[in-house]
Amino acid sequence: MNYQGFKNSIKKELEKLFPMKEIIIHKVLKNKSEELDVLQVLNSKRAVISPVIYLNEYYQAYKSGKEINGIVRDIYKIITGIELSDINRQSIIDISKVKNRICYKLINSEKNRKFLKTLPHIPYHDLSIVFYIMEEDAKDLGTELVKNDLTAYWEMDANALYELADENTARLLPHNFQDMSHLLIKRLSGAEKNDNSLLDVRTEASPFDTSLYVLTNRKDTFGAACILYTDMLERIAKFLGGKDYYILPSSRIRRDYCHIIFRIW
C-alpha cells in the first residue's frame, strides 16, 4: 500500500471509531524544512481534542511490517487513553452509555498534585473531588477513572461531571453511618454486615463507646465521598445532637479515602 492509501485507510478506520467527530489530516513544517502529515480529531465546535499524531512515523512502522489494525489501536489509545482491545472500555467514549454510572470520590490534593493535572477535579478543602465510571454488573467495585482526554472528547468540564456524579453516587453507593465500636465488634466477630445506617433507623441507646462514628458506603470503597451527599453533614449533626465533632478522612488505599471518621468533641 502506498502512502496515500495508508493515510486514507487510517482515516477511514478512525472515522468508524469516532463517528461524532471530525478526523483531519493536514501538513505541517517541522524544523522549518521537513513537511509532515499530522492527524488530529476535532469536536463539534471544530476545536482540536487530540494530541498531534505524525502519520509519517506510522507509515514507516507499516512498511516495517506492522499491521494497520495495530497502528489504529496505537492511535486510538493516544487519543483516548484507552486500549482499543478492551471492548468494555471502548464504550466509555459514548457519554450516553455511561452518564448514569459517573461517580465521584475524594483524594488528597497535596499528595496528588501531579496526578491531578491529568484529571478534571474540584477542590474540596484540602481534598479534591475526582470522577470515575463504575462498571456495569460488577461484583466488586470496578472503575475507570475519568481523565482530561476523555472529558475533552465528551465536551464536558468538572462542574458538568459533578452534576451527574452527585446523583449517581448516592444512588449507586448508598451511605452507611455506624458507631465505631459496634462496627468493629461486628466485623471482628464475623457477624453479618449491617447496612442499616443509623441515620435511617431508630435505635436504642448503644452500650458501646459512641464518641467515634464511621461514615462510608455499602461497598466500603471510596466511602469518604459520602460527606458530599445532599444534606449529609446536616443529618449527622442532627443525629449527634448538635455536638461539635472532628471529621477525619481514613483508611487510605493508594490515593483513595474509604471512610470518614466523626469524633465527638
Secondary structure, DSSP 4 states (H G I P E B T S, - for coil): --HHHHHHHHHHHHHHH-TTSEEEEEEEEETTTEEEEEEEEE-TT--B-S--EEHHHHHHHHHTT--HHHHHHHHHHHHHSS-TT-HHHHGGGSHHHHGGGEEEEEEESGGGHHHHTTS--EEETTEEEEEEEEPTT-SS--EEE--HHHHHHHT--HHHHHHHHHHHHHHHS-EEEEEHHHHHHHHHHTPPP----TTTS--PPPSS--SEEEEEETTSSSGGGGGGSTTHHHHHHHHTTT--EEEEEEEEETTEEEEEEEEE-
